[in-house]
Amino acid sequence: MDLTSKIILVTGGGSGIGFEFTRQLAALGNTVIICGRDAGKLAEAARVTGAQAIVGDVISADDQDRILSDIRAKHGRLDLLINNAGIFLPYDFAADPDVLQKIESEIAINATAPLTLTRRALPLLHMSAQPGVLFIGSAVAFVASPGTPVYSGTKALIHHCAQTLRHQLRPHGITVFEALPPVVDTDMATVLKSKNFKKMKPADLVRAIIDGLRRNQTEMLLGQSRQIRLLSRIAPAFLFRQFAKTEFH
């Protein structure tokens, strides 16, 4: 995939992995549009990177339509949709007083929103000569994480959907990519404490993903994700026990 002079939408582009995508892709000469709920973070990211910012909540159908309508009006097409926005919520399923809200939020942001936004973006992607969709998954798609009762399930769903959409959208000329990183050293992962997992730097992660996009590597296992997938096949019980030792603070 040629990543120059492209129109690219990055959800959750104001911080973390999304910000790093914005920074590196803008530096390559692409037009990067970022969206998110935090207007302050978006404005700062746009100032630093030269990206275009649209405040909007990806779980809102109206906001999805508004974001895509803005892109259509200004650019007429979308070359790459990066479904990056996500939340990571460790909690005790039985004891947390806010568990019901957390369940709904995590499923809405991590699982439902990437799929509904992708569906709504198809007309704009069809206007591109080389359209693509990138889902940011996770290595926990391969193993249940006891401390995060819903998060790993949402990533498993995205992993399966990425495979099926890759098959269904190929005849339409749209390439579906999925990146499955390990734990990444962002603010979202500061709650995680474990000596078993080495946190990957956001800059290294995004650099590797961009390289994978250029090589048309539709499924990217990054960092410790390769080991996690292998262990999920040959020693699933051992892998589960290792994840069960993870502490959160």
C-alpha positions as CSV (number, residue, x, y, z in Angstrom):
1,M,0.0,0.0,0.0
2,D,1.4,3.4,-1.0
3,L,1.2,5.6,2.0
4,T,1.8,9.0,0.4
5,S,-0.8,11.6,-0.5
6,K,-3.5,9.5,1.0
7,I,-6.7,10.6,2.8
8,I,-6.6,8.8,6.2
9,L,-9.1,8.8,9.1
10,V,-7.7,7.8,12.5
11,T,-10.2,7.2,15.3
12,G,-8.9,8.1,18.7
13,G,-6.1,10.1,17.0
14,G,-5.6,12.6,19.8
15,S,-3.5,10.3,22.1
16,G,-1.6,7.1,22.5
17,I,-1.3,4.8,19.4
18,G,-3.6,7.0,17.5
19,F,-1.5,10.1,18.0
20,E,1.6,8.2,16.9
21,F,-0.2,7.1,13.7
22,T,-1.2,10.7,13.1
23,R,2.4,11.9,13.6
24,Q,4.1,9.3,11.4
25,L,1.5,9.3,8.6
26,A,1.3,13.1,8.4
27,A,5.1,13.2,8.2
28,L,4.9,10.9,5.1
29,G,2.8,13.5,3.3
30,N,-0.7,12.2,3.9
31,T,-3.8,14.1,4.8
32,V,-4.7,12.8,8.2
33,I,-8.1,13.4,9.8
34,I,-8.4,12.5,13.5
35,C,-11.6,12.2,15.5
36,G,-12.2,11.6,19.2
37,R,-14.2,12.9,22.2
38,D,-11.6,15.0,23.8
39,A,-11.5,18.4,22.0
40,G,-8.4,19.6,23.8
41,K,-6.3,16.5,22.9
42,L,-7.5,16.6,19.3
43,A,-6.7,20.3,19.0
44,E,-3.2,19.8,20.4
45,A,-2.6,16.7,18.2
46,A,-3.7,18.7,15.2
47,R,-1.4,21.6,16.1
48,V,1.6,19.4,16.5
49,T,1.1,17.1,13.5
50,G,-0.8,19.3,11.0
51,A,-3.8,16.9,11.0
52,Q,-7.4,17.9,10.6
53,A,-9.5,17.3,13.8
54,I,-13.2,16.5,14.0
55,V,-14.6,16.2,17.5
56,G,-17.0,13.2,17.6
57,D,-17.9,10.1,19.5
58,V,-17.4,6.9,17.4
59,I,-20.2,5.1,19.2
60,S,-22.7,7.7,18.0
61,A,-24.3,7.0,14.6
62,D,-24.9,10.7,14.1
63,D,-21.3,11.5,14.8
64,Q,-20.1,8.8,12.5
65,D,-22.3,10.3,9.7
66,R,-21.1,13.8,10.4
67,I,-17.4,12.8,10.4
68,L,-17.7,11.0,7.1
69,S,-19.8,13.8,5.6
70,D,-17.1,16.3,6.5
71,I,-14.5,14.1,4.8
72,R,-16.7,13.7,1.7
73,A,-17.2,17.5,1.4
74,K,-13.5,18.3,1.8
75,H,-11.8,15.4,0.1
76,G,-14.3,13.4,-1.9
77,R,-12.8,10.1,-0.9
78,L,-11.2,8.0,1.9
79,D,-8.2,5.9,1.2
80,L,-7.5,4.3,4.6
81,L,-9.7,4.0,7.7
82,I,-7.8,3.2,10.9
83,N,-10.1,1.9,13.6
84,N,-7.9,2.7,16.5
85,A,-10.2,4.1,19.3
86,G,-10.6,1.8,22.2
87,I,-10.8,1.5,26.0
88,F,-9.2,-0.9,28.4
89,L,-11.1,-1.5,31.6
90,P,-9.9,-3.9,34.3
91,Y,-12.6,-4.6,37.0
92,D,-14.2,-7.1,39.3
93,F,-17.3,-8.4,37.5
94,A,-19.1,-9.2,40.8
95,A,-18.0,-6.3,42.9
96,D,-17.5,-3.2,40.8
97,P,-20.5,-0.8,41.2
98,D,-20.2,0.5,37.7
99,V,-19.8,-2.8,36.0
100,L,-23.0,-2.5,33.8
101,Q,-21.9,0.8,32.4
102,K,-18.4,-0.5,31.8
103,I,-19.6,-3.6,29.9
104,E,-21.7,-1.5,27.6
105,S,-19.0,1.1,27.0
106,E,-16.3,-1.4,26.3
107,I,-18.4,-3.4,23.8
108,A,-19.7,-0.2,22.1
109,I,-16.2,1.4,21.6
110,N,-14.0,-1.6,21.0
111,A,-16.4,-3.9,19.0
112,T,-19.5,-2.2,17.7
113,A,-18.1,1.2,16.6
114,P,-15.3,-0.1,14.4
115,L,-17.7,-2.3,12.5
116,T,-20.5,0.3,12.1
117,L,-18.0,3.0,11.1
118,T,-16.5,0.7,8.5
119,R,-19.9,-0.1,7.0
120,R,-20.8,3.6,6.8
121,A,-17.4,4.4,5.3
122,L,-17.7,2.0,2.4
123,P,-19.1,4.6,-0.1
124,L,-16.2,6.9,0.6
125,L,-13.7,4.0,0.4
126,H,-15.1,3.0,-3.0
127,M,-14.0,6.4,-4.3
128,S,-10.4,5.5,-3.6
129,A,-8.0,3.9,-6.1
130,Q,-6.4,1.9,-3.3
131,P,-8.8,1.6,-0.3
132,G,-8.0,-0.1,3.0
133,V,-9.3,-0.6,6.5
134,L,-7.1,-1.2,9.4
135,F,-8.4,-2.7,12.7
136,I,-6.2,-2.3,15.7
137,G,-6.7,-5.5,17.6
138,S,-4.7,-7.1,20.4
139,A,-2.8,-10.2,21.3
140,V,-5.5,-10.9,23.9
141,A,-7.7,-11.9,21.0
142,F,-6.0,-15.3,21.5
143,V,-6.4,-15.6,25.3
144,A,-9.0,-14.7,27.9
145,S,-7.6,-12.1,30.3
146,P,-9.2,-12.8,33.7
147,G,-8.6,-9.2,35.0
148,T,-10.4,-7.6,32.1
149,P,-13.6,-9.7,31.7
150,V,-14.8,-8.0,28.5
151,Y,-11.8,-6.4,26.8
152,S,-10.2,-9.6,25.5
153,G,-13.7,-10.7,24.2
154,T,-14.0,-7.5,22.2
155,K,-10.6,-8.0,20.6
156,A,-11.5,-11.7,19.8
157,L,-14.6,-10.5,18.1
158,I,-12.7,-7.9,16.0
159,H,-10.1,-10.6,15.1
160,H,-12.8,-12.8,13.7
161,C,-14.6,-10.0,12.0
162,A,-11.4,-8.7,10.3
163,Q,-11.0,-12.2,8.8
164,T,-14.5,-12.4,7.5
165,L,-14.5,-8.8,6.2
166,R,-11.2,-9.4,4.5
167,H,-12.9,-12.2,2.6
168,Q,-16.2,-10.3,1.8
169,L,-14.6,-6.9,0.9
170,R,-11.8,-8.3,-1.3
171,P,-14.1,-8.5,-4.4
172,H,-14.9,-4.8,-3.8
173,G,-11.2,-3.9,-4.0
174,I,-11.0,-3.0,-0.3
175,T,-8.1,-4.6,1.6
176,V,-8.8,-5.3,5.3
177,F,-5.8,-5.2,7.6
178,E,-5.5,-6.2,11.3
179,A,-2.7,-5.3,13.6
180,L,-2.4,-7.4,16.8
181,P,0.0,-5.6,19.2
182,P,1.2,-6.7,22.6
183,V,0.9,-4.4,25.6
184,V,1.8,-0.9,24.4
185,D,3.4,1.7,26.6
186,T,0.5,4.3,26.5
187,D,-1.5,6.0,29.2
188,M,-4.2,3.3,28.8
189,A,-1.8,0.6,29.9
190,T,-0.5,2.3,33.0
191,V,-2.9,0.3,35.1
192,L,-1.3,-3.0,34.1
193,K,1.5,-4.5,36.3
194,S,3.2,-7.6,35.1
195,K,6.8,-8.8,34.6
196,N,5.5,-11.3,32.0
197,F,4.8,-8.7,29.4
198,K,7.2,-6.2,27.8
199,K,5.4,-3.0,26.8
200,M,6.1,-2.0,23.2
201,K,6.8,1.7,22.4
202,P,4.1,3.4,20.3
203,A,6.6,4.7,17.8
204,D,8.0,1.2,17.2
205,L,4.6,-0.3,16.9
206,V,3.3,2.2,14.4
207,R,6.5,2.0,12.4
208,A,6.1,-1.8,12.1
209,I,2.4,-1.4,11.1
210,I,3.2,1.1,8.4
211,D,5.8,-1.3,7.1
212,G,3.2,-4.1,7.1
213,L,0.7,-2.0,5.2
214,R,3.4,-1.2,2.6
215,R,4.1,-5.0,2.2
216,N,0.4,-5.8,2.1
217,Q,0.6,-7.9,5.3
218,T,-3.0,-8.2,6.1
219,E,-2.5,-9.8,9.6
220,M,0.3,-8.4,11.7
221,L,1.5,-10.1,14.8
222,L,3.7,-7.6,16.6
223,G,6.1,-8.0,19.5
224,Q,5.1,-10.7,22.0
225,S,1.9,-11.4,20.0
226,R,3.6,-14.1,18.1
227,Q,4.5,-16.0,21.3
228,I,1.0,-15.5,22.7
229,R,-0.7,-16.9,19.7
230,L,1.7,-19.9,19.6
231,L,1.1,-20.6,23.4
232,S,-2.6,-20.3,22.9
233,R,-2.4,-23.3,20.6
234,I,0.1,-25.5,22.3
235,A,-0.3,-24.5,26.0
236,P,-3.6,-22.6,26.5
237,A,-4.0,-23.5,30.2
238,F,-0.4,-22.3,31.0
239,L,-1.0,-19.1,29.1
240,F,-4.3,-18.4,30.9
241,R,-2.5,-18.9,34.3
242,Q,0.2,-16.4,33.3
243,F,-2.5,-13.8,32.4
244,A,-4.3,-14.5,35.6
245,K,-1.2,-13.4,37.5
246,T,-1.4,-9.9,36.0
247,E,-2.1,-7.2,38.6
248,F,-3.8,-3.8,38.0
249,H,-3.6,-0.6,40.0
